[in-house]
Amino acid sequence: MKHHLFLPTFLPVSFPDAMETFLEDMAKKGWFLKKVGYFLSFCQFEKGTPAPVRYHALFLLAYKCAT
């Protein structure tokens, strides 16, 4: 059985370095990112063997123009 962890995130997209550090710290504890919620409202993690993982956060904003 796989173990999952859901955590609310309070890191705004203007701080990608903080998000990268948070995800890397979670991987060292054996929790690996599986899914990110709408507007980073939560992160879903899956339990695995602790390992050093390097994350890179790149946030893209999409705009819809009214015609």
Secondary structure, 3 states (H helix, E strand, C coil): CCCEEEEECCCCCCCHHHHHHHHHHHHHCCEEEEEECHHHCEEEEEECCCCCCCCCCCCCCCCCCCC
